[in-house]
Amino acid sequence: MKWLILGAGRSGFGAQKLLQKHGFESYIFDENPAQIAPHLRHHVLADQNHSFFFDKDLRIVLSPGFALDHPVLVRARAMNHTILTEIDLALSYFNGCLITVSGTNGKSTTVMMIGHLLTKLGYDHAVGGNIGIAASSLMLERPRNYLVLELSSYQIEASKLLQPYIAVLTGLSPDHLLRHKTLKGYLAAKWHMFAKQSATDFAIIEESSFKQAMAFGLPKPQAQLTLVTDKDVQAIAAYLKFRWQHDQLNGLLALHAVSHLSGRSLEDLAPFLDTYQGLPYRCELIGKIGEWSIINDSKGTNMDSTIHALSNVRGRTILFLGGQGKGESFKEIQKFAKKIGKIIAFGAAGPQVFEELSPHFQISIFSTLKDAVSDFATIPKDIEGDILFSPACASQDEFSDFENRGHFFTSSIHLFLKENNVGLSYEPVPKFEKS
């Protein structure tokens, strides 16, 4: 039996190592082999007509970056090749308890909060998927009793083996519409996470997401259902000590998940989250100028994320906004007119930001983020509020991912402030502990 893995990213190379461990011959197909490190290219194919593609016993592993209508997949279906997602490949080697989290915003934080709680309670677990380590790579480590996976819509939509004991869905807003075409298509891809759950499993869903799904006629999950409402969040808020308001929802979702596992009450578990430090590039405090915070929210890749971030800033904020747009309008920013002193627009979406918001805000526009931060004269010396980097856009017009973009912003602003003798008091920077 031979395997062809579509996509030379973390998921693809994780799948290949897992297959090699179990003695299978495999190649990775990627259309951009020049972007792959030279020492990794010897098992990478770029020619769709290579003889390996036509082997009758070939099986396909689908990485999340490959669209379901890609020509290689169309041909594989015509040849009746078995097709597995990278998540399915990993789960075929996992025998423990599976917890999954998806949603537009908050899924990474919720996953890490669940992992933090499990660590505090002494559960033997691993965390990964769309965050940190690919699921296949986790299967190369020693067996764990519990697996907590962050899943994107891309990872869920084509899965055939996904049956989590606990599935958590955070809030939803339009995203990835270039691939899913419509909001219903995007929501249906996420909703597939519940498809194979039974009455002995648990589905924990933010209430507005559930209402959207029902309005679109999606099936009600067969699992035991917990709907998390705004009132529920308010009721638990006294037990949760978070700077950011949106973390209260994430915290409650995580508490429900671990409560189902442990049998302990939400109130009993809540104090364990006091020591949760947060994720890099998710509303991360990277320093202060006087009383004002510098906040790196590079993980804010859509408008909903940026709206949440703006809800928590103080003073007349300087907002960095831009990157590779996702087809969303930026007009919702207008409701923060009293909170924003200036917008620094950059990247491919910069002209759209300027067009939609310039009647309401002072805006400086730059072709790239690198251009924007190369001249921090755009930031006045006597600032009157927090500095918020929350782009509301993807990063791929200039960077490989939001982490690379976030690292660049933090490094650049720290260097500028150091060179210009601006006093900078540092906040503790959260560390992402990979499993």
Secondary structure, 3 states (H helix, E strand, C coil): CEEEEECCCHHHHHHHHHHHHCCCEEEEECCCHHHCCHHHHHHEECCCCCHHHHCCCEEEEECCCCCCCCHHHHHHHHCCCEEEEHHHHHHCCCCCEEEEEECCCCHHHHHHHHHHHHHHHCCCEEEEECCCCCHHHHCCCCCCCEEEEECCHHHHCCCCCCCCCEEEECCCCCCCHHHHCCHHHHHHHHHHHHCCCCCCCEEEEEHHHHHHHHHCCCCCCCCEEEEECHHHHHHHHHHCCCCCCHHHHHHHHHHHHHHHHHCCCHHHHHHHHHHCCCCCCCCEEEEEECCEEEEECCCCCCHHHHHHHHCCCCECEEEEEECECCCCCCHHHHHHCCCEEEEEEECCCHHHHHHHHCCCCCEEEECCHHHHHHCHHHCCCCCCECEEECCCCECCCCCCCHHHHHHHHHHHHHHHHHHCCCCCECCCCCCCCCC
